Amino acid sequence: MTFKTLAALVGTCATLTLTGCASIVGDSDQSVTINSTPSNANVVITDETAKRVFTGTTPTTVTLKKSDGSYFGGKTYHVELKKEGYAPRTVDLTTSANGWYIGGNILFGGLIGWLIVDPFNGGMYTLSPDEVDADLGDAVALEGEQKSLNLVMIEDVPEAMKGKLVKVGQI
């Protein structure tokens, strides 16, 4: 075996043993698609520290970090969707270990991948759900000069509108 071949073999082995499998095939960020019915709802995403990380309107696609950079520090997010006259919706995005972290380190990363590399960089995590489709329900308010009646559950009425409710009877 020549010196060049031996050096290439040692370099390849060192690279594989000093990286985690999830880090090799995964990213530290993940795209999440957010849709709503009706569209053009306001979207606010906050992380586990209540820091606002995104503000926009639906439909949209957002790229979010999967790790907070600490040891086994998976991120969580709170997605809030609001539109005037409709019930607000909230969805929590959570991280969990992906298959490449669990199984892939048996083949490639070993203990270094399991315990050192992947837990720090976020490649071991998957955000779930990766797509949000929020139905804000029917309009729960009169808009303009319209004269109509919408029956809704009291839980679906926005807090700001509950004081304007008029009791018209009881079933």
C-alpha positions as CSV (number, residue, x, y, z in Angstrom):
1,M,0.0,0.0,0.0
2,T,1.4,3.3,-1.0
3,F,1.7,6.3,1.3
4,K,-0.8,8.3,-0.7
5,T,-3.4,5.5,-0.5
6,L,-2.8,5.1,3.2
7,A,-3.1,8.8,3.8
8,A,-6.4,9.0,1.8
9,L,-7.8,6.0,3.8
10,V,-6.8,7.5,7.1
11,G,-8.3,10.9,6.1
12,T,-11.5,9.3,5.0
13,C,-11.8,7.3,8.2
14,A,-11.1,10.3,10.4
15,T,-13.7,12.4,8.5
16,L,-16.4,9.7,9.0
17,T,-15.6,9.2,12.7
18,L,-15.4,12.8,13.6
19,T,-18.8,13.7,12.1
20,G,-22.3,12.5,13.0
21,C,-24.5,10.9,10.4
22,A,-27.4,13.4,10.9
23,S,-24.8,16.2,10.4
24,I,-23.7,14.6,7.1
25,V,-27.1,14.2,5.6
26,G,-29.2,16.8,7.5
27,D,-29.3,20.6,7.9
28,S,-29.3,22.8,10.9
29,D,-32.3,24.7,9.4
30,Q,-35.7,23.5,8.2
31,S,-38.3,25.1,5.9
32,V,-41.9,25.2,7.3
33,T,-44.8,26.1,5.0
34,I,-47.7,28.0,6.6
35,N,-51.1,28.3,4.9
36,S,-54.5,29.5,6.2
37,T,-58.1,29.5,5.1
38,P,-58.8,32.4,4.5
39,S,-55.4,33.5,3.2
40,N,-53.7,36.8,4.2
41,A,-53.8,36.0,7.9
42,N,-51.1,37.6,10.1
43,V,-48.5,35.1,11.2
44,V,-46.2,35.6,14.3
45,I,-43.7,32.9,15.2
46,T,-42.0,33.0,18.6
47,D,-39.4,30.6,19.9
48,E,-39.1,28.9,23.3
49,T,-37.7,32.1,24.9
50,A,-40.7,34.1,23.5
51,K,-38.4,35.9,21.1
52,R,-40.2,36.9,17.9
53,V,-38.4,35.2,15.0
54,F,-40.9,35.8,12.1
55,T,-43.8,38.1,11.2
56,G,-45.7,38.0,7.9
57,T,-48.9,36.9,6.2
58,T,-50.1,33.6,4.8
59,P,-49.3,31.8,2.6
60,T,-45.6,31.8,3.5
61,T,-42.6,29.5,3.9
62,V,-40.2,30.2,6.8
63,T,-36.7,28.7,7.4
64,L,-36.3,28.0,11.1
65,K,-33.3,26.8,13.2
66,K,-33.7,23.2,14.6
67,S,-31.2,23.7,17.5
68,D,-30.6,26.4,20.0
69,G,-26.8,25.6,19.9
70,S,-26.7,24.0,23.4
71,Y,-26.1,20.3,24.1
72,F,-29.3,18.4,23.0
73,G,-30.9,21.8,22.6
74,G,-33.8,21.3,20.2
75,K,-35.9,24.4,19.4
76,T,-39.7,24.8,19.8
77,Y,-41.8,27.4,18.2
78,H,-45.3,28.9,18.7
79,V,-47.1,29.9,15.5
80,E,-50.0,32.3,15.9
81,L,-52.4,33.1,13.1
82,K,-54.9,35.9,13.2
83,K,-57.2,37.7,10.8
84,E,-59.8,40.3,11.7
85,G,-63.3,38.8,12.1
86,Y,-62.0,35.2,12.3
87,A,-61.0,33.0,15.2
88,P,-57.2,33.0,15.9
89,R,-55.3,29.7,15.8
90,T,-52.1,28.6,17.4
91,V,-49.8,25.7,16.4
92,D,-46.7,24.5,18.3
93,L,-43.7,23.3,16.3
94,T,-41.5,20.8,18.2
95,T,-38.3,19.0,17.5
96,S,-37.7,15.3,17.7
97,A,-34.7,13.1,16.8
98,N,-34.8,12.0,13.2
99,G,-33.9,8.6,11.7
100,W,-30.5,9.6,10.5
101,Y,-29.5,10.4,14.1
102,I,-31.0,7.2,15.5
103,G,-29.9,4.7,12.9
104,G,-27.4,6.5,10.7
105,N,-24.8,6.9,13.5
106,I,-24.7,3.1,13.8
107,L,-23.2,3.0,10.3
108,F,-21.2,6.3,10.1
109,G,-21.0,8.4,13.2
110,G,-20.7,6.1,16.1
111,L,-20.5,7.5,19.6
112,I,-18.9,10.7,18.5
113,G,-21.8,11.4,16.2
114,W,-24.4,10.3,18.8
115,L,-23.0,12.2,21.8
116,I,-20.9,15.1,20.5
117,V,-21.4,16.3,16.9
118,D,-25.2,15.8,16.2
119,P,-26.5,17.1,19.6
120,F,-24.9,20.5,19.0
121,N,-25.6,21.4,15.4
122,G,-29.3,20.6,15.0
123,G,-28.9,18.1,12.2
124,M,-30.3,15.4,14.4
125,Y,-33.7,17.1,14.7
126,T,-36.8,17.4,12.6
127,L,-39.4,20.1,13.2
128,S,-42.9,18.8,13.3
129,P,-45.3,19.6,11.7
130,D,-43.4,20.8,8.6
131,E,-46.5,22.2,7.1
132,V,-49.3,24.2,8.9
133,D,-52.7,24.4,7.3
134,A,-54.9,26.5,9.6
135,D,-58.6,26.9,9.1
136,L,-59.6,30.1,10.8
137,G,-63.3,29.1,10.5
138,D,-66.1,31.3,9.2
139,A,-66.2,35.0,9.9
140,V,-67.6,35.5,13.4
141,A,-68.5,39.2,12.9
142,L,-70.5,41.5,10.8
143,E,-68.4,43.5,8.4
144,G,-69.7,46.8,7.0
145,E,-73.4,47.1,6.4
146,Q,-74.0,43.4,5.9
147,K,-77.0,42.0,7.8
148,S,-76.4,38.3,8.4
149,L,-76.2,35.9,11.3
150,N,-73.4,33.5,11.9
151,L,-73.7,30.8,14.5
152,V,-70.5,29.9,16.2
153,M,-69.2,28.3,19.3
154,I,-68.4,30.8,22.1
155,E,-64.9,29.4,22.1
156,D,-64.4,30.6,18.5
157,V,-65.3,34.2,19.2
158,P,-62.3,36.5,19.6
159,E,-61.9,37.9,23.1
160,A,-62.1,41.5,21.8
161,M,-65.6,40.7,20.4
162,K,-67.1,38.9,23.3
163,G,-68.2,42.1,24.9
164,K,-70.3,43.0,21.8
165,L,-72.4,39.8,21.9
166,V,-76.1,40.1,22.3
167,K,-78.2,37.3,23.7
168,V,-81.1,36.5,21.3
169,G,-82.5,33.5,23.0
170,Q,-81.6,30.1,24.5
171,I,-81.9,26.6,23.0
